[in-house]
Amino acid sequence: MSTPYCEIFNLFLFHIQDYLIDEMYNSSEEDFETYATNFLLKAIPRFRHCQKDLTDRNDTTRIFNETLNDDEKDILANLMTLAWLVKETNTVLEMRNILTSGDYKAFSAANNLKEKRSWYETLSSDVDRQLVEYGYDNNDWDNFFQSSS
Protein backbone atom coordinates (compact mmCIF):
# COMPACT_ATOMS: atom_id res chain seq x y z
CA MET A 1 0.00 0.00 0.00
CA SER A 2 0.98 3.64 -0.26
CA THR A 3 -0.08 7.09 0.87
CA PRO A 4 -0.31 9.97 -1.61
CA TYR A 5 1.01 13.32 -0.43
CA CYS A 6 -2.34 14.92 -1.29
CA GLU A 7 -3.90 13.26 1.78
CA ILE A 8 -1.47 15.18 3.96
CA PHE A 9 -1.79 18.35 1.86
CA ASN A 10 -5.57 18.35 2.44
CA LEU A 11 -5.03 18.23 6.20
CA PHE A 12 -2.45 21.00 5.90
CA LEU A 13 -4.92 23.19 4.00
CA PHE A 14 -7.43 22.64 6.79
CA HIS A 15 -4.97 24.19 9.27
CA ILE A 16 -4.07 27.37 7.42
CA GLN A 17 -5.69 30.36 5.80
CA ASP A 18 -3.50 31.77 3.08
CA TYR A 19 -5.03 33.63 0.17
CA LEU A 20 -2.02 33.03 -2.07
CA ILE A 21 -1.99 29.28 -1.43
CA ASP A 22 -5.75 29.10 -1.95
CA GLU A 23 -5.38 30.93 -5.27
CA MET A 24 -2.56 28.61 -6.30
CA TYR A 25 -4.65 25.56 -5.42
CA ASN A 26 -7.64 26.88 -7.37
CA SER A 27 -5.63 27.85 -10.44
CA SER A 28 -3.20 24.93 -10.64
CA GLU A 29 -3.28 21.91 -8.40
CA GLU A 30 0.07 20.85 -9.86
CA ASP A 31 1.71 24.16 -8.84
CA PHE A 32 0.12 23.89 -5.41
CA GLU A 33 1.41 20.34 -4.88
CA THR A 34 4.90 21.38 -5.99
CA TYR A 35 4.81 24.26 -3.50
CA ALA A 36 3.31 22.16 -0.68
CA THR A 37 5.89 19.42 -1.22
CA ASN A 38 8.54 21.85 0.01
CA PHE A 39 6.72 22.20 3.34
CA LEU A 40 6.36 18.43 3.56
CA LEU A 41 10.09 17.98 2.93
CA LYS A 42 10.75 20.41 5.81
CA ALA A 43 8.33 18.46 8.04
CA ILE A 44 9.67 14.94 7.44
CA PRO A 45 12.99 15.31 9.33
CA ARG A 46 11.13 16.60 12.41
CA PHE A 47 9.15 13.34 12.59
CA ARG A 48 12.25 11.47 13.78
CA HIS A 49 10.67 8.43 15.39
CA CYS A 50 7.98 7.66 12.86
CA GLN A 51 7.23 3.94 12.74
CA LYS A 52 7.10 4.16 8.94
CA ASP A 53 10.08 4.89 6.72
CA LEU A 54 9.32 8.40 5.48
CA THR A 55 12.37 8.30 3.23
CA ASP A 56 10.74 5.47 1.26
CA ARG A 57 8.85 7.79 -1.07
CA ASN A 58 8.67 9.09 -4.60
CA ASP A 59 8.75 12.89 -4.74
CA THR A 60 7.98 12.86 -8.47
CA THR A 61 4.70 10.96 -8.10
CA ARG A 62 4.22 12.42 -4.61
CA ILE A 63 3.59 9.12 -2.86
CA PHE A 64 4.91 7.53 0.33
CA ASN A 65 5.51 3.87 -0.43
CA GLU A 66 4.17 2.94 3.01
CA THR A 67 0.63 3.38 4.29
CA LEU A 68 0.54 6.12 6.90
CA ASN A 69 -2.12 6.00 9.59
CA ASP A 70 -4.27 8.97 10.56
CA ASP A 71 -1.97 9.99 13.44
CA GLU A 72 1.09 10.01 11.17
CA LYS A 73 -0.72 12.07 8.52
CA ASP A 74 -1.92 14.55 11.14
CA ILE A 75 1.55 14.93 12.64
CA LEU A 76 3.03 15.60 9.20
CA ALA A 77 0.29 18.14 8.42
CA ASN A 78 0.98 19.91 11.73
CA LEU A 79 4.72 19.92 11.04
CA MET A 80 3.99 21.36 7.58
CA THR A 81 1.96 24.09 9.26
CA LEU A 82 4.93 24.91 11.49
CA ALA A 83 7.16 25.15 8.41
CA TRP A 84 4.60 27.43 6.77
CA LEU A 85 4.45 29.62 9.89
CA VAL A 86 8.24 29.98 9.91
CA LYS A 87 8.08 31.16 6.32
CA GLU A 88 5.26 33.55 7.14
CA THR A 89 7.00 35.13 10.10
CA ASN A 90 10.26 35.45 8.18
CA THR A 91 8.77 36.98 5.06
CA VAL A 92 9.23 40.72 4.89
CA LEU A 93 6.40 40.95 2.39
CA GLU A 94 4.04 39.55 5.01
CA MET A 95 4.53 42.76 6.95
CA ARG A 96 2.07 44.33 4.52
CA ASN A 97 -0.98 43.01 6.36
CA ILE A 98 -3.40 45.78 5.47
CA LEU A 99 -7.11 45.23 5.65
CA THR A 100 -8.77 48.13 3.91
CA SER A 101 -12.21 49.45 4.24
CA GLY A 102 -11.42 52.87 2.92
CA ASP A 103 -8.34 53.88 4.87
CA TYR A 104 -9.18 51.73 7.91
CA LYS A 105 -6.37 49.47 9.08
CA ALA A 106 -7.55 46.64 11.34
CA PHE A 107 -4.20 45.17 12.39
CA SER A 108 -0.69 46.51 12.34
CA ALA A 109 2.07 44.40 10.83
CA ALA A 110 3.63 44.07 14.30
CA ASN A 111 0.42 42.65 15.77
CA ASN A 112 0.12 40.27 12.84
CA LEU A 113 3.65 39.02 13.41
CA LYS A 114 3.06 38.72 17.16
CA GLU A 115 -0.07 36.60 16.58
CA LYS A 116 1.74 34.33 14.13
CA ARG A 117 4.60 33.83 16.58
CA SER A 118 2.11 33.04 19.32
CA TRP A 119 0.34 30.56 17.05
CA TYR A 120 3.71 29.00 16.18
CA GLU A 121 4.61 28.55 19.85
CA THR A 122 1.24 27.03 20.69
CA LEU A 123 1.26 24.71 17.68
CA SER A 124 4.88 23.74 18.35
CA SER A 125 3.96 22.67 21.89
CA ASP A 126 0.96 20.76 20.58
CA VAL A 127 3.07 18.95 17.97
CA ASP A 128 5.74 18.10 20.57
CA ARG A 129 3.02 16.58 22.77
CA GLN A 130 1.58 14.75 19.75
CA LEU A 131 5.03 13.30 18.94
CA VAL A 132 5.53 12.13 22.54
CA GLU A 133 2.09 10.47 22.58
CA TYR A 134 2.84 8.84 19.22
CA GLY A 135 6.11 7.51 20.64
CA TYR A 136 4.41 6.09 23.73
CA ASP A 137 1.61 4.55 21.68
CA ASN A 138 4.07 2.86 19.32
CA ASN A 139 6.67 1.73 21.84
CA ASP A 140 7.22 -2.01 22.26
CA TRP A 141 6.49 -2.05 26.00
CA ASP A 142 6.73 -5.86 26.29
CA ASN A 143 10.37 -5.83 25.15
CA PHE A 144 11.05 -2.77 27.31
CA PHE A 145 9.90 -4.49 30.49
CA GLN A 146 11.60 -7.80 29.62
CA SER A 147 14.97 -6.09 29.12
CA SER A 148 14.55 -4.18 32.41
CA SER A 149 14.19 -7.28 34.54
C-alpha positions in Angstrom: 0.0 0.0 0.0 1.0 3.6 -0.3 -0.1 7.1 0.9 -0.3 10.0 -1.6 1.0 13.3 -0.4 -2.3 14.9 -1.3 -3.9 13.3 1.8 -1.5 15.2 4.0 -1.8 18.3 1.9 -5.6 18.4 2.4 -5.0 18.2 6.2 -2.4 21.0 5.9 -4.9 23.2 4.0 -7.4 22.6 6.8 -5.0 24.2 9.3 -4.1 27.4 7.4 -5.7 30.4 5.8 -3.5 31.8 3.1 -5.0 33.6 0.2 -2.0 33.0 -2.1 -2.0 29.3 -1.4 -5.8 29.1 -2.0 -5.4 30.9 -5.3 -2.6 28.6 -6.3 -4.6 25.6 -5.4 -7.6 26.9 -7.4 -5.6 27.9 -10.4 -3.2 24.9 -10.6 -3.3 21.9 -8.4 0.1 20.9 -9.9 1.7 24.2 -8.8 0.1 23.9 -5.4 1.4 20.3 -4.9 4.9 21.4 -6.0 4.8 24.3 -3.5 3.3 22.2 -0.7 5.9 19.4 -1.2 8.5 21.9 0.0 6.7 22.2 3.3 6.4 18.4 3.6 10.1 18.0 2.9 10.8 20.4 5.8 8.3 18.5 8.0 9.7 14.9 7.4 13.0 15.3 9.3 11.1 16.6 12.4 9.1 13.3 12.6 12.2 11.5 13.8 10.7 8.4 15.4 8.0 7.7 12.9 7.2 3.9 12.7 7.1 4.2 8.9 10.1 4.9 6.7 9.3 8.4 5.5 12.4 8.3 3.2 10.7 5.5 1.3 8.8 7.8 -1.1 8.7 9.1 -4.6 8.8 12.9 -4.7 8.0 12.9 -8.5 4.7 11.0 -8.1 4.2 12.4 -4.6 3.6 9.1 -2.9 4.9 7.5 0.3 5.5 3.9 -0.4 4.2 2.9 3.0 0.6 3.4 4.3 0.5 6.1 6.9 -2.1 6.0 9.6 -4.3 9.0 10.6 -2.0 10.0 13.4 1.1 10.0 11.2 -0.7 12.1 8.5 -1.9 14.5 11.1 1.5 14.9 12.6 3.0 15.6 9.2 0.3 18.1 8.4 1.0 19.9 11.7 4.7 19.9 11.0 4.0 21.4 7.6 2.0 24.1 9.3 4.9 24.9 11.5 7.2 25.2 8.4 4.6 27.4 6.8 4.4 29.6 9.9 8.2 30.0 9.9 8.1 31.2 6.3 5.3 33.6 7.1 7.0 35.1 10.1 10.3 35.5 8.2 8.8 37.0 5.1 9.2 40.7 4.9 6.4 40.9 2.4 4.0 39.5 5.0 4.5 42.8 6.9 2.1 44.3 4.5 -1.0 43.0 6.4 -3.4 45.8 5.5 -7.1 45.2 5.6 -8.8 48.1 3.9 -12.2 49.5 4.2 -11.4 52.9 2.9 -8.3 53.9 4.9 -9.2 51.7 7.9 -6.4 49.5 9.1 -7.5 46.6 11.3 -4.2 45.2 12.4 -0.7 46.5 12.3 2.1 44.4 10.8 3.6 44.1 14.3 0.4 42.7 15.8 0.1 40.3 12.8 3.7 39.0 13.4 3.1 38.7 17.2 -0.1 36.6 16.6 1.7 34.3 14.1 4.6 33.8 16.6 2.1 33.0 19.3 0.3 30.6 17.0 3.7 29.0 16.2 4.6 28.6 19.9 1.2 27.0 20.7 1.3 24.7 17.7 4.9 23.7 18.3 4.0 22.7 21.9 1.0 20.8 20.6 3.1 19.0 18.0 5.7 18.1 20.6 3.0 16.6 22.8 1.6 14.7 19.8 5.0 13.3 18.9 5.5 12.1 22.5 2.1 10.5 22.6 2.8 8.8 19.2 6.1 7.5 20.6 4.4 6.1 23.7 1.6 4.5 21.7 4.1 2.9 19.3 6.7 1.7 21.8 7.2 -2.0 22.3 6.5 -2.0 26.0 6.7 -5.9 26.3 10.4 -5.8 25.1 11.1 -2.8 27.3 9.9 -4.5 30.5 11.6 -7.8 29.6 15.0 -6.1 29.1 14.5 -4.2 32.4 14.2 -7.3 34.5 
